[in-house]
Amino acid sequence: MSEHKPYTYVTTAIDQYGTRLGISFHTPDLWITVLGIDRQRPVLSVISGEAQMSICTTGGGPVTEQDVTLARQLADAAASYLAECERLHSARTGEVAA
C-alpha cells in the first residue's frame, strides 16, 4: 500500500465563462476558525500552509436569508462528512463508533 502524504491542491480556470478557483485540502493540518463573532458579518476560514479559503456574507454586507441557508448547508455537510469519516475509520480499525 502506498503512503498517503498530505497536500493542498489549488487550481485556476479562466475561460469565456469567467475565472474559477478550486482548492482541495487533503491534509489534517488545517486551521478552521470563525472570525467576526459579535460583529455584523462572520467569516469562516479554512487555512493550510499552502492555501486559505474564506466564506463570508453576501457582498461582505449584513447577513441575509441566503447566508443563513448557506450556513445550514455547510453545517449539514460537515455533519455528514464527520459521520462518514467516523464510519470509515471504525470499519478500517475495527472500532465501534461512539
Long-range contacts (C-beta under 8 A, 24 or more apart in sequence): 7-50, 8-48, 8-49, 8-50, 8-51, 10-50, 10-51, 23-51, 23-53, 25-51, 44-74
